């Protein structure tokens, strides 16, 4: 949903399509789902179209070259503000990631961080790339940066970091992060299911480690 702006406020302060209220939706993974951060709508027709494409990409995990090219056209606008340029770069990165262009997506995210390095949501998206490429330790580091930089959706960073820990078989850390996600969003069904799963893994792990009677 595109928010209605008050003319007295800069675009990036408006909710829900700004840096201050990042859209968080599902990207489907092979084993589980990650929460991904789509970002602000821009200030030009191309940047708005880029945002809309990113919304679809994070919902359905599908994007094409034509979608990415729309973002490229938006970025050609020399009058694009610094904040809107950073946001459009993140949206392009989301599209590139959905299309499987992970190196290009990482480059877009890195460029966005050069313009706005205090946005935790960008680190969440970088962490998602690492998970897709099975670089779980690096993913943990990026999610931690997202938390340290005060992401507007910290429950997402905790959930995703928990999933990375789970892939690393670090079940206690995974459990702790799922619990923290639920502390922030108590009714989050996905987090409840993931917590139940990792607690079962911990129970089985503890039972297998018990000495057996000969």
C-alpha positions, 0 to 999 in steps of 0.5 A: 500500500502506498502511503499518503504524504503530507506536503510538509514532511519529507518523503522518507518520514512517511509511513508505511513506505519509508525507511522509518517503516520498512515493509517486511514480508516473506521470501520463501526458502527451501527449508524455511522462510526469511523475512525480507525488507523492501524499502521506501518509495521514491520521488519519481515515476520510475522509482515508484515503479521500482518500489512496487516491483520490489514489493512483489518480489519480496512477496513472491520471490520473483523478478525479471530483468525488466523490473531491474531496468526500471530501477536503473532508469530511476537511478539515472535521475540526477535530481533523485535525493540521497535518501531516495537514491539509497532506497531505490538501490535497496529496491533494486537489490531486492529485485536482483536477489529475487532474480538470482543475481546475488553479486549484483544485489550485494553491490546495490546494497553496498552502494546504498550503505555508502549513502545511508549506512545507518539503516539496519534493514539493508544489513538484513537484506545482505544477511538474506543473501548470505543465507541463500548462498549458505554462508550462515556465519556471515549471515549472522554477522549481517543480522547482528549489524541490523540489530546494532543499527536499530532496525525498525523491525528488530524482530525480523533480524532476530528471527532471521539470525535465529534461522542462520544459527539453526543452520549452523546447528547452534540451537541454543542461540537459535532458540534465544533469538526466536524467543527475542523475536516473540518478545517483540511480536508475541503473536508471530505464528512463524516465530512460534513454529520455529521456536517449537522446532528448535526446542525439539531439536535441543531436546533430541540433542540432549537425549542423544548426549546422555550416557547409556547403560551398558 
